[in-house]
Amino acid sequence: MSEARAWVVIGEITRPHGVQGAVKVLPHTDYPERFDSLTEVYIGTDDAEPELMSFSLLGWQKGQLICRVGEIDSRDAAEKLRGKLLLVPREDAVQLPEGYYYVFDLVGLAVHTEDGQYLGRLKEVLQPGANDVYVVEPADGKGEILLPAIEDVVLDVDLREGRMLVRLLPGLLEEQ
């Protein structure tokens, strides 16, 4: 995808639906209601510039959207869209409440302790259940630091400055 513009994946086309060009889409958003009023969407892959297409939601079936994109009017044409992503420009992403962040905004942040110690860069966010877990790649490149994304640990996130301030609770770092 183009580096010039930041994109947010909101869905993935999984297969054709019927014979008149509709497709099934697996949503990749915590805000599925966004599809109710969506009239245009970019369709693309990781290796091609996204293309703007019209969008209309026809309904839902087993957790997937049934929709029309662009001028697709046959099953064969819809089949060619299998695996393509539905994208919106970053600036059109749903505004999150205060204190909530998109994973893609967090990845890459410099992580510092409240004492000023640089721990490394946040490289991944795991979502195992009760709370997210931030995976920090230490500055020395050895191993990983796992931090629970809870208020007692994450004190501040500053996207403008590109940093996260954390408190290390006992046992979070292995003793060397």
C-alpha positions in Angstrom: 0.0 0.0 0.0 1.1 3.6 -0.5 3.2 5.1 2.3 1.9 8.6 1.3 -1.4 8.1 3.1 -2.2 6.2 6.2 -5.0 3.6 5.9 -7.2 1.9 8.4 -8.5 -1.6 7.6 -12.2 -1.9 8.4 -13.0 -5.2 6.7 -11.9 -8.0 4.4 -13.9 -9.4 1.5 -14.2 -13.1 2.2 -16.3 -14.4 -0.8 -19.0 -13.6 -3.3 -22.6 -13.8 -2.2 -25.1 -14.9 -4.8 -24.8 -14.4 -8.5 -25.4 -10.6 -8.9 -22.0 -9.3 -7.6 -22.6 -8.9 -3.9 -19.8 -9.9 -1.5 -19.4 -11.0 2.1 -17.2 -8.9 4.3 -15.7 -9.8 7.6 -15.6 -6.6 9.7 -12.3 -5.6 11.3 -13.6 -2.8 13.5 -15.0 -2.4 16.9 -17.6 0.0 15.4 -19.7 -2.1 12.9 -22.4 0.6 12.9 -20.0 2.6 10.7 -21.1 0.5 7.8 -24.8 1.6 8.1 -24.0 5.1 6.7 -20.9 4.3 4.6 -21.3 5.2 0.9 -17.8 4.9 -0.3 -14.8 2.8 0.7 -11.3 2.1 -0.6 -10.6 -1.4 -1.8 -7.0 -2.6 -1.9 -4.3 -5.0 -0.8 -0.9 -4.6 0.9 0.9 -4.3 -2.4 -1.4 -2.0 -4.5 -2.8 1.5 -4.2 -6.4 1.4 -2.9 -9.2 2.2 -5.3 -12.2 4.3 -4.2 -15.5 2.5 -4.8 -19.1 3.0 -4.0 -20.4 0.9 -1.1 -23.9 -0.2 0.0 -24.8 -2.5 2.9 -27.4 -5.1 2.0 -27.5 -6.8 5.3 -25.8 -9.1 7.8 -25.4 -12.9 7.9 -23.5 -14.9 10.6 -21.4 -11.9 11.6 -20.5 -10.8 8.1 -21.7 -8.0 6.0 -23.4 -8.6 2.7 -22.7 -5.6 0.5 -22.1 -4.2 -2.9 -18.9 -2.5 -3.9 -18.3 -0.5 -7.0 -20.0 -1.6 -10.3 -19.5 -5.3 -9.6 -22.5 -7.1 -11.1 -21.5 -10.8 -11.5 -20.3 -13.6 -9.3 -17.1 -13.9 -11.4 -16.3 -10.2 -10.9 -17.0 -10.5 -7.1 -14.7 -13.5 -6.9 -11.8 -11.3 -8.0 -12.3 -9.2 -4.9 -11.8 -12.2 -2.5 -9.2 -11.3 0.1 -9.2 -7.6 -0.7 -9.4 -5.1 2.2 -11.9 -2.4 2.9 -10.0 0.7 3.9 -10.6 4.2 5.0 -8.1 7.0 5.3 -6.7 7.4 8.8 -8.3 10.8 9.1 -11.7 9.2 8.6 -11.3 6.6 11.4 -13.9 6.7 14.2 -12.8 9.2 16.9 -12.1 7.2 20.1 -13.0 8.4 23.6 -10.3 10.0 25.8 -7.9 7.4 27.0 -8.5 4.9 24.1 -6.2 4.3 21.3 -5.9 2.4 18.0 -3.3 -0.3 18.1 -1.6 1.1 15.0 -1.1 4.4 16.9 0.5 2.7 19.8 2.9 0.4 18.0 6.3 2.2 17.7 5.9 4.4 20.8 9.0 4.8 23.0 8.3 3.3 26.4 9.8 5.0 29.5 9.4 4.3 33.2 8.2 7.0 35.6 11.9 7.1 36.8 13.0 8.1 33.3 14.4 4.7 32.3 14.0 4.0 28.6 12.6 0.4 28.2 12.4 0.2 24.5 9.7 0.4 21.7 6.2 -1.0 21.8 6.3 -3.5 19.0 2.9 -5.3 19.4 -0.4 -5.3 21.3 -1.7 -8.7 22.3 -5.5 -9.0 23.1 -5.7 -12.2 25.1 -8.9 -11.4 27.1 -9.4 -9.3 30.1 -7.0 -6.6 29.1 -4.5 -5.9 26.4 -0.8 -6.8 26.8 1.9 -4.5 25.4 4.9 -6.2 24.0 8.0 -3.9 24.3 11.2 -4.7 22.5 14.0 -3.7 24.8 16.7 -1.3 23.6 19.3 -4.0 23.8 17.1 -6.2 21.5 17.2 -9.1 23.9 13.9 -10.7 24.7 10.6 -8.9 25.3 9.0 -7.0 28.1 5.3 -7.8 28.6 3.2 -5.0 30.2 -0.5 -5.3 31.1 -2.4 -2.4 29.7 -4.0 -1.4 33.0 -4.2 2.0 34.7 -1.7 0.9 37.4 1.0 0.3 34.8 0.2 2.7 31.9 0.4 6.2 33.4 0.4 8.3 30.2 0.3 7.9 26.4 1.4 10.9 24.4 0.9 10.2 20.7 2.3 13.7 19.7 5.6 13.0 21.5 5.6 9.4 20.5 6.0 8.0 24.0 4.3 6.0 26.7 5.0 6.4 30.4 4.7 3.3 32.6 5.1 2.2 36.2 6.8 -1.2 36.7 4.9 -3.2 39.2 6.9 -5.8 41.2 7.6 -8.9 39.1 7.1 -7.2 35.7 10.8 -7.3 34.8 12.8 -10.4 35.3 15.9 -9.8 37.5 19.1 -10.1 35.5 
